[in-house]
């Protein structure tokens, strides 16, 4: 699961109207299946008055022999079979996007678009939302918690800052750093922290 992958750079939306029907494509990067499903639920709640909210996602989920297992999901949400969810998912597949979720909201405008028209509209909504978001190359990360006494906190902080890792520091009885580390660098960072603190750091 250490290989780099392509995803969307940010959350974005795109909207347009086809023969009276309004389509809104929503896209965002996610790091887990529960996060993807939470985004789908949030869009469905926000656009509960829409005729359809069509979801699709491709998310890395655990390991397999190839290094990662990709969960793919889509639903037509009441549209004719194969006219909505699959075309939305196909755009993510063709762009080789992972850890990415989309929901296309449709407000029916009174004119039936036919299966071909729906396929085109749902594909376009995802394509335009992805273009609005931009594409980024990401490396899988892990969260590392480092807890140290105050005496060692300056040393740990300077290591994290010098390496450019994203982290949050919580100063209480001890100092806890929650660090986002690329998977390929986690072991090396653990070794460096242990060495710098003479093994006094608590690593989770």
N, C-alpha and C positions, 0 to 999 in steps of 0.2 A: 504493500500500500504506500510505498515511499515515492512512487513515480509522480511527476508533475502532471497536471491536468488542466484543461480549459474550462472556464466557467464565466458567468457574467460578472462584470466589475462592480456593479451596484444594482440597487433596486430601481426599476423604471416602469413606466407605463406608456402605452401608445393607443390612440383611439381614432376611429374613422367610422363613416356611415356607408352602408351598402344597401341601396334600395329601401331606405327607411329604417333598416336595422342598425342599431349602434353596437359596435364591437369595441371592447376595451381590453387590451392585453396587459397583464400584470406579470412582471418577472422579478426574481430576486435570487441571490446566491444563498445557499444553506449548507450546513455541515452535517446534517443527519436527516433520517427519514421523519422522526417526530417534528423536527423544525419545518420540514416541507409540508407535513400535514397540518401543522399549526397555521402556516401561511394560507393554505387552502381554506381552512376553517375561518380565518380572519376575513378573507375576501368574500366568502359566502355570507358571513354575517353583515359585512359592510354593504354588500350589494344584494341583500336578501330579496329586494323587489325585482331583480333581474329575471328574465325568462330562463336563462341558463348561465351557470358558472362552470366552465369546462376546465378541469385540472390535468396537468401532466408534470411528471418530474423524473429526473435521472439522478440518483444519489448513491455515492459509495457507501457500502454498508458491510463492514467487517472484512475479513480476509478470505481468499481462496487460493488455489494453486498458482494463479496468475498474479497474485499480489493484492487484488481487491475484487470485491463482488459488487456488481452494479445493480441496484434496484431500480426498475423502470415501472412506471404506473401511469395510466391515463384513464379517463372516463368520458363518455359522451354526454353525461348529465341530461339525458332526455332527448338529445338530438338523434337523428337517424343513425343507426349503427355504422361506425367507421367514418362518419362525416366530420367529427370534431376532435375527440381526444387523440386518436391515432395521428391525424395530420399535425396536431400541436406537438406531440411527442417526436414525430418524424423530423421536425425542424431542429429540435435539440440534438437528435441523433446525427443528422447531416452536418451540423456545426461542430459535432464532437464535444458537446458541452456536458459537464458532469457537475454534481452538487448544485443543481439549478432547478428551480420550480417555476412553473407558469400557471396562471389561471386566466382564461379568456371569458370575460363577462359579455353576454349578449342581451340587449333589449330588443325584442321582436318588433319589427316595424310594419307588419301587416302583409308583407309580400314573401311568399315562399321562395327561397333561393335555390332549392334543389340540392341534391347531394354534392354535385360538382361545385356549385356556388358556395356551399358551406365549407367544403374542403379548402377552397381558395381563401375564403375570409378568415377561417381559423388559422391557417398557415400564415397568412399575411399579418395577423394580429401578433403572433409569436415572433415572426421575423422582425417586425418594426419595433417591438418592445426590446428584443435582444440588441438591435442596432442602437436604440436609445441608451441602453445600459452600458454597451461596450463589452469587449471580451478581455479577460485577464487570464494569465497563466498562474496557477496556484500550486503550491506544494502542500501535501497533507501535513497538518499540525497536530500536536498533542498539547494538553494543558499540564503543566508541571507546577506543583506547589512546593515552595522552599520555605521552611520555617527555621529561623536562626535567632540567637540572642542579639541584643542591640550591638554588642561588641563586634559581631561579624557582619552586621547589616550593611555597613558602608562598603565592605569588600565585595559582597554579593551584588549590591546595587551597581557598583562600578563595572563588574564583569558583564552584567546584563546590558548596561548602557553602551559599553564598548562594542558589544556584539550586535546592538541594534534590535534586541528582542522587545516585543510588546509585553508590558507587564503592569500589574497593579500591586501597590504595596499597602499593607495594612499594619499600622503600628499600634500594637496593644501590649500585652505582657511580654510577648515576643514579637518579632517582625515576620510577617508572612508575605512572600512574593508569589503572586499567581502569574505564571509566565506562559506565553504562547510560543512554542518551539517547533520548528520543522522536525518531522519524525526522524529524518536522517541525521539530525544533530543532537537529539535528546540525550543519547548515552554519553557523548563527548562533553556536553554541558554538565551532566551529573558528575562525571569524573572531575571536571575542573572545579566545580563547587566544593566537592568533598576535599579535594587537595587544598584549595584556598582556605578552607575553614578547619583544616586538620580533622575532618570527619565529624565536625560538630553539627553540621546542617541536617535537618530532618527533611528528606525528600519523598514526595508522594507522587 
